[in-house]
Amino acid sequence: MNELARLVSLNDNLYRATQKMLSKTREGHHHRKVFEKEAKTPAQRILEDKAVPRKHRDHVKALLAENDPLDLSRRIDRAILEMWRIIRKAREDANLKSTRSLRVCKCVSVQVSSIQHKYQLAVSAR
């Protein structure tokens, strides 16, 4: 689980672009939000900010150099499949019948089936 959280965090911080909110004002019952025009990743923001120490910028550059987005996505998928395998084994070993554990397993099952479907499409496209 910790490995999965680490991989997702790397993916989000290195490759998932977001628009930074510049301001938020209230106009009556509505809120008006103003965002940057160009979406950037947190890594891009660090590399562009000269106030960030050079050693931190170098660390981010190294992370970008050693992590390929496609490989990172595959590692996340494998970690989810491994988590599902562990949950399924624990469920079989304990013979769990509670609705809570069934809900968790159904949620992971949906994620696993979408990953498997994605891999099947990739294999059939080759």
C-alpha positions as CSV (number, residue, x, y, z in Angstrom):
1,M,0.0,0.0,0.0
2,N,2.9,2.4,0.8
3,E,4.6,1.6,-2.5
4,L,1.3,2.3,-4.3
5,A,0.9,5.7,-2.5
6,R,4.6,6.6,-3.3
7,L,4.1,5.7,-7.0
8,V,0.9,7.6,-7.3
9,S,2.5,10.6,-5.6
10,L,5.4,10.5,-8.0
11,N,3.0,10.3,-11.0
12,D,0.9,13.2,-9.7
13,N,3.8,15.5,-8.9
14,L,5.9,14.8,-12.0
15,Y,3.4,14.3,-14.8
16,R,-0.2,15.5,-13.8
17,A,-0.6,19.1,-14.9
18,T,-3.0,21.3,-13.0
19,Q,-4.1,24.9,-13.3
20,K,-3.1,26.9,-10.2
21,M,-5.9,29.1,-8.7
22,L,-4.9,32.7,-8.7
23,S,-7.8,34.2,-6.9
24,K,-11.3,33.5,-5.5
25,T,-13.9,36.2,-4.9
26,R,-17.4,36.0,-3.6
27,E,-20.1,37.6,-5.6
28,G,-23.4,37.3,-3.8
29,H,-24.1,33.5,-3.5
30,H,-21.5,32.6,-6.1
31,H,-17.7,32.2,-5.9
32,R,-15.6,33.4,-8.9
33,K,-12.3,31.6,-9.3
34,V,-9.5,32.7,-11.6
35,F,-7.0,30.2,-12.7
36,E,-3.7,30.3,-14.6
37,K,-4.1,30.1,-18.4
38,E,-1.5,27.3,-18.7
39,A,-1.6,24.1,-16.7
40,K,1.7,23.0,-15.2
41,T,2.9,20.0,-13.2
42,P,4.2,20.6,-9.7
43,A,7.7,19.6,-11.0
44,Q,7.5,22.3,-13.7
45,R,6.6,24.9,-11.0
46,I,9.6,24.0,-8.9
47,L,12.0,24.0,-11.9
48,E,10.7,27.5,-12.9
49,D,10.8,29.1,-9.5
50,K,14.2,30.7,-8.9
51,A,13.5,31.0,-5.1
52,V,13.7,27.2,-4.8
53,P,17.3,26.1,-3.8
54,R,19.3,24.6,-6.6
55,K,19.7,21.2,-4.8
56,H,15.9,20.8,-4.8
57,R,15.7,21.7,-8.5
58,D,18.4,19.2,-9.2
59,H,16.6,16.5,-7.2
60,V,13.4,17.1,-9.3
61,K,15.4,17.0,-12.5
62,A,16.9,13.6,-11.4
63,L,13.4,12.3,-10.6
64,L,12.2,13.3,-14.0
65,A,15.2,11.7,-15.7
66,E,14.8,8.3,-13.9
67,N,10.9,8.0,-14.1
68,D,9.3,7.4,-17.4
69,P,5.5,8.2,-17.4
70,L,4.5,5.0,-19.2
71,D,6.7,2.8,-16.9
72,L,5.4,4.6,-13.9
73,S,1.8,4.0,-15.0
74,R,2.6,0.3,-15.5
75,R,4.2,0.1,-12.0
76,I,1.1,1.6,-10.5
77,D,-1.1,-0.9,-12.3
78,R,1.1,-3.8,-11.1
79,A,0.9,-2.4,-7.5
80,I,-2.9,-2.3,-7.7
81,L,-3.0,-5.9,-9.0
82,E,-0.7,-7.0,-6.2
83,M,-2.9,-5.2,-3.6
84,W,-6.0,-7.0,-5.1
85,R,-4.2,-10.3,-4.9
86,I,-3.4,-9.7,-1.2
87,I,-7.0,-8.7,-0.4
88,R,-8.4,-11.6,-2.3
89,K,-6.1,-14.0,-0.4
90,A,-6.9,-12.5,3.0
91,R,-10.6,-12.7,2.2
92,E,-10.3,-16.4,1.2
93,D,-8.1,-17.2,4.2
94,A,-10.4,-15.5,6.7
95,N,-13.6,-16.4,4.8
96,L,-14.8,-12.8,5.3
97,K,-18.6,-12.2,5.0
98,S,-18.9,-8.6,6.3
99,T,-20.3,-6.0,3.8
100,R,-17.5,-3.6,4.5
101,S,-14.8,-5.9,3.3
102,L,-17.0,-6.9,0.3
103,R,-17.3,-3.2,-0.6
104,V,-13.5,-2.7,-0.5
105,C,-13.1,-5.8,-2.6
106,K,-15.7,-4.7,-5.2
107,C,-14.0,-1.3,-5.5
108,V,-10.6,-2.8,-6.1
109,S,-12.2,-5.4,-8.4
110,V,-13.5,-2.6,-10.6
111,Q,-10.1,-1.0,-10.8
112,V,-8.4,-4.3,-11.5
113,S,-10.9,-5.2,-14.3
114,S,-10.3,-1.8,-16.0
115,I,-6.5,-2.4,-15.8
116,Q,-6.9,-5.9,-17.2
117,H,-9.1,-4.5,-20.0
118,K,-6.5,-1.9,-20.8
119,Y,-3.8,-4.5,-21.0
120,Q,-6.0,-6.7,-23.2
121,L,-6.5,-3.8,-25.6
122,A,-2.7,-3.1,-25.7
123,V,-1.9,-6.8,-26.4
124,S,-4.6,-7.1,-29.1
125,A,-3.3,-3.9,-30.8
126,R,0.1,-5.4,-31.3
